[in-house]
Amino acid sequence: MASIELWRVNSFRDRHGKMRHYFRPPGRKPVPLPGLPGSDEFMEACQTALGECKAAPPTIGESRTQAGTLDAAIVVYYASPDFKIGLAAVTQSNRRAILERWRTEDGEKRFSGIRSHHLSNMLAPKKPNVQKNWLKAIRGLMKFGKKMNLRSDDPAQDIEIVRAGKSMGHMTWLEPHVTQYREHHPIGTTARLALELLLNVAGRRQDAHVLGHQHINRDAKLSWCPQKTRRSTGKRLTISIMPELRAALDAMPKSDAMPFLLTAYGRPFASAAAFGNKFADWCKEAGLQPVVCDDGRVRNYRAHGLRKAALRALAHAGCTGSEMMNVSGHSSLQQLQEYLDEVEQERLADAALTKLRGAKAKT
């Protein structure tokens, strides 16, 4: 007797000795098939299951949500181009973490019934910076919900969060700190290369850990598009390689890997966070201890502090705001004004004290 083999059909004998037949499509629940293989009843059920398999797969989490709830709105939002294409991967991860926590607390509530005072009461106990991040994630969801007619208004639009005092942000490295780091991590180490790379390009850690030989153009300059502005301005930066970075690159062992910065196993860093954590370890190895800053907060030396140090050095070298923007990739002069103001304050203070000394000499 001839036998046929049906795609995705599994047969087995149960504990009662009866033959069972199931159609098992990928990513879906098995479908029981009635009758005997080859019978009209069996083949019709198999054909129906095959047609459903070729249809669009269900949205992840769809079967566990009720229509009209916050749960369901978030599931649809995750699958939309607004979220998957409109947001960078890092932003997706950060906002997903916030929305998932909100789902855990209020997922069964009606999405259209959420009002501004509900959101205000939810955000009130949180710290100002946490409120800011939550509000960004909520506004993205509400804007999408209004566009898709899941609700008629945007309750997050008029919410005002508590404004915290201006934070100093990451601690800026000064020349003695850079010297101390260099003395501990000599030329030829990845730790030293990381420092010189960050200082040379005034870059963020998400750019530094992926920069490599593929970004050196025919003029022997670094040329790349920063990840943070890739979706907004799309501006490409082309920067000369300074002698300190060139010396650090030339001293590194030869490797077939494209990125400059590699782990102890000779592989690229898995993420910007992984590189940042390793750089923090290198700072501790160099003896750079946490410092109590002017705002009373204790801060450690981090990679982003070198970006600020590089900008500070550019400002003190007499660079204009436009020149600094074309090194750092900032999109507005306002973001660099603090460095320019620092130089101007120091210049005016020196001029004032010089006049004072001159006046005292005359008397």
C-alpha positions in Angstrom: 0.0 0.0 0.0 1.3 3.4 -0.9 1.8 6.0 1.9 1.7 9.8 1.8 3.5 12.3 4.0 1.5 15.3 4.9 3.3 18.6 5.7 3.2 19.5 9.4 1.0 16.6 10.3 2.1 14.5 13.3 0.5 11.2 14.2 0.8 9.2 17.4 -1.0 6.5 19.4 -2.4 7.7 22.8 -2.4 5.8 26.0 -5.7 4.1 25.0 -4.2 2.8 21.8 -6.2 5.2 19.6 -4.4 7.0 16.8 -4.3 10.8 17.0 -3.5 13.2 14.2 -2.5 16.9 14.6 -1.6 19.7 12.2 1.3 21.6 13.9 1.8 25.0 12.2 4.9 27.0 13.4 4.2 29.5 16.1 0.6 28.4 16.6 -1.3 25.8 18.6 -1.6 22.3 17.2 -4.9 21.6 15.4 -6.6 18.2 15.9 -7.6 16.5 12.6 -10.7 14.2 12.6 -11.1 11.0 10.7 -8.5 8.8 9.0 -5.6 10.2 6.9 -6.7 10.5 3.3 -10.4 10.7 4.1 -12.5 13.6 2.9 -13.1 14.8 6.5 -9.4 14.6 7.3 -8.2 16.3 4.2 -10.7 19.1 4.4 -9.7 19.9 8.0 -6.0 19.7 7.0 -6.6 22.2 4.1 -8.5 24.6 6.5 -5.6 24.5 9.0 -3.1 25.1 6.2 -5.0 28.1 5.0 -5.0 29.6 8.5 -1.3 29.0 8.8 -0.6 31.0 5.6 -2.6 33.9 7.0 -0.9 36.7 9.0 0.4 35.4 12.3 -1.3 36.8 15.4 0.2 39.6 17.3 2.2 38.6 20.3 0.1 38.9 23.5 -3.1 39.3 21.5 -4.7 36.1 22.8 -4.1 37.2 26.4 -5.7 40.7 26.2 -9.2 42.0 26.1 -10.2 44.4 23.4 -10.4 48.1 24.5 -8.0 47.7 27.4 -4.7 49.4 28.1 -3.2 45.9 27.6 -4.6 45.6 24.1 -3.6 49.2 23.1 0.0 48.5 24.1 0.1 45.2 22.2 -1.1 47.0 19.0 1.4 49.9 19.6 4.4 47.5 19.8 3.5 46.0 16.4 3.0 49.4 14.7 5.5 51.3 12.5 5.3 54.2 15.0 7.1 52.0 17.5 9.1 49.5 15.4 10.4 52.0 12.8 9.8 55.4 14.3 11.9 54.8 17.5 15.5 53.8 17.8 16.3 50.4 19.3 17.5 51.9 22.6 14.4 54.1 22.8 12.2 51.1 22.1 13.8 49.1 24.9 13.5 52.0 27.4 9.9 52.7 26.6 8.9 49.1 26.5 10.3 48.7 30.1 8.1 51.6 31.3 4.9 50.4 29.4 5.3 46.9 30.6 5.4 48.1 34.2 2.3 50.1 33.6 0.6 47.1 32.0 1.3 45.1 35.1 -0.5 47.6 37.3 -3.3 48.9 35.1 -3.4 46.6 32.0 -7.1 45.6 32.5 -8.4 49.2 32.6 -10.3 50.7 29.7 -7.8 52.6 27.5 -10.4 55.2 26.5 -11.3 55.8 30.1 -7.8 56.9 31.2 -7.9 60.6 32.1 -5.3 63.3 32.8 -5.8 63.1 36.6 -5.2 59.4 36.5 -1.9 59.9 34.9 -1.0 62.8 37.2 -1.7 60.7 40.3 0.3 57.8 38.9 3.3 60.1 38.2 3.2 62.2 41.4 5.1 59.8 43.7 7.9 59.4 41.2 11.1 61.4 41.1 11.3 64.3 38.5 13.6 62.5 36.1 11.5 59.3 36.3 8.4 61.3 35.7 10.0 62.8 32.6 10.9 59.4 31.1 7.5 57.9 31.9 5.7 60.8 30.4 7.6 60.4 27.2 6.6 56.8 26.9 2.9 57.5 27.8 2.7 60.4 25.3 4.0 58.2 22.5 1.3 55.6 23.3 -1.5 58.2 23.7 -0.6 60.0 20.5 -0.7 56.6 18.7 -4.0 55.7 20.3 -5.6 59.0 19.2 -4.3 58.5 15.6 -5.7 55.0 15.4 -9.1 56.1 16.9 -8.6 54.0 20.0 -9.5 57.1 22.0 -10.7 60.6 21.1 -8.2 62.6 23.1 -4.7 62.7 24.4 -4.8 62.9 28.2 -1.0 63.2 28.5 -0.8 66.3 26.4 -1.4 68.9 29.2 0.3 67.1 32.1 3.0 69.2 33.8 5.7 67.4 35.7 7.7 68.6 38.6 10.8 70.4 37.4 13.9 69.3 39.3 16.9 71.6 39.8 19.4 71.6 36.9 21.5 68.5 37.3 25.3 68.6 36.7 24.9 65.4 34.8 28.0 63.2 34.3 31.1 64.5 36.0 33.5 66.3 33.6 37.0 64.9 33.6 39.8 67.4 34.2 43.4 67.2 33.0 44.8 65.6 36.2 42.2 62.8 35.9 43.1 62.1 32.3 46.8 62.1 33.2 46.1 59.6 36.1 44.2 57.3 33.8 46.9 57.4 31.1 49.6 56.7 33.6 47.8 53.5 34.7 46.7 52.3 31.3 49.7 52.5 28.9 49.7 52.7 25.1 48.8 49.3 23.6 45.9 48.5 25.9 42.2 48.6 25.0 41.6 50.8 28.1 44.0 53.5 26.8 42.5 53.3 23.2 39.0 53.8 24.6 40.1 57.0 26.4 41.9 58.4 23.3 39.0 57.6 21.1 36.4 59.3 23.3 38.6 62.4 23.7 39.3 62.6 20.0 35.7 62.4 18.7 34.0 63.9 21.8 31.7 60.9 21.2 29.0 59.1 23.1 29.6 55.5 24.2 27.1 54.1 21.7 29.2 55.5 18.9 32.6 54.7 20.4 32.1 51.0 20.8 31.1 50.5 17.2 33.7 52.9 15.5 36.3 50.9 13.6 38.4 50.6 10.5 35.3 50.7 8.2 34.9 54.3 9.3 38.3 55.6 8.2 37.8 57.3 4.8 40.4 57.8 2.0 41.6 61.0 3.7 42.5 58.9 6.8 39.7 60.6 8.8 37.0 59.1 10.8 33.6 59.4 9.1 30.3 58.1 10.6 26.7 59.0 11.4 26.0 59.2 15.2 23.4 56.8 16.3 21.5 59.4 18.4 20.8 61.7 15.4 20.6 59.0 12.7 16.8 59.2 12.7 16.5 62.9 13.1 19.1 65.0 11.3 21.1 62.1 9.7 24.1 64.4 10.0 27.5 62.7 9.1 30.6 63.7 11.1 34.1 63.6 9.5 36.9 64.2 12.0 40.6 64.1 11.8 42.5 61.5 13.8 44.6 63.3 16.4 48.2 62.1 17.1 47.2 60.6 20.5 44.5 58.4 19.0 46.8 57.5 16.0 49.5 56.4 18.5 47.0 54.3 20.4 45.6 52.6 17.3 49.1 51.8 15.9 50.1 50.2 19.2 47.2 47.7 19.3 47.7 44.1 18.2 46.5 43.3 14.7 43.0 41.9 14.4 40.5 41.0 11.7 37.7 42.6 13.7 36.4 45.8 12.3 35.7 47.8 15.6 38.6 49.4 17.3 37.5 48.4 20.8 37.3 44.7 21.6 36.7 42.6 24.7 39.4 40.5 26.4 38.1 37.6 24.2 38.8 39.6 21.0 35.1 40.2 20.2 33.2 43.5 19.8 31.3 44.7 22.9 27.7 43.4 22.9 26.2 46.8 23.6 27.0 50.4 24.6 26.1 49.5 28.1 28.5 46.6 28.2 31.3 49.0 27.0 30.3 51.6 29.5 30.4 49.1 32.4 33.9 47.9 31.3 35.1 51.5 31.0 33.9 52.1 34.6 36.0 49.1 35.7 39.1 50.7 33.9 38.5 53.9 35.8 38.4 52.1 39.1 41.6 50.3 38.2 43.2 53.6 37.5 42.4 54.7 41.1 39.7 57.3 40.1 37.5 57.5 43.2 33.9 58.7 43.4 33.6 62.4 44.1 31.0 64.5 46.0 29.9 67.2 43.5 28.7 70.7 44.1 25.1 69.6 44.1 25.8 67.1 46.9 25.5 64.0 44.7 28.3 61.3 44.6 29.4 60.6 41.1 31.9 58.2 39.5 34.1 58.7 36.4 32.3 57.5 33.3 32.7 57.5 29.5 30.3 60.4 29.0 32.4 62.6 31.3 35.1 62.4 28.6 32.7 63.8 26.0 32.2 66.8 28.3 36.0 67.0 28.9 36.6 67.1 25.1 34.1 69.8 24.6 35.6 71.8 27.4 39.0 71.5 25.9 37.7 72.7 22.5 36.1 75.7 24.1 39.2 76.6 26.0 41.2 76.2 22.7 39.1 79.1 21.3 36.8 77.1 19.1 33.5 78.7 18.2 30.1 77.1 18.9 29.7 76.1 15.3 33.1 74.4 15.2 32.3 72.5 18.4 29.0 71.3 17.0 30.7 69.9 14.0 32.9 67.8 16.2 30.4 66.6 18.8 27.3 66.3 16.5 25.1 68.5 18.7 22.1 69.8 16.9 21.8 73.2 18.6 24.2 75.8 20.0 22.2 76.0 23.2 23.5 72.6 24.2 27.1 73.9 24.0 26.5 77.2 25.6 27.6 76.1 29.1 31.1 75.4 27.8 31.3 78.7 26.0 30.0 80.5 29.1 32.7 78.8 31.2 35.4 80.1 28.9 33.9 83.6 28.8 33.5 83.7 32.6 37.2 82.8 33.0 38.3 85.3 30.4 36.3 88.2 31.9 37.4 87.2 35.5 41.1 87.3 34.4 40.6 90.7 32.7 38.9 92.1 35.8 41.7 90.9 38.1 44.4 92.2 35.8 42.8 95.6 35.9 42.6 95.4 39.7 46.3 94.5 39.9 47.1 97.5 37.6 45.1 99.8 39.8 46.8 98.6 43.0 50.3 99.1 41.4 49.5 102.7 40.6 48.5 103.5 44.2 
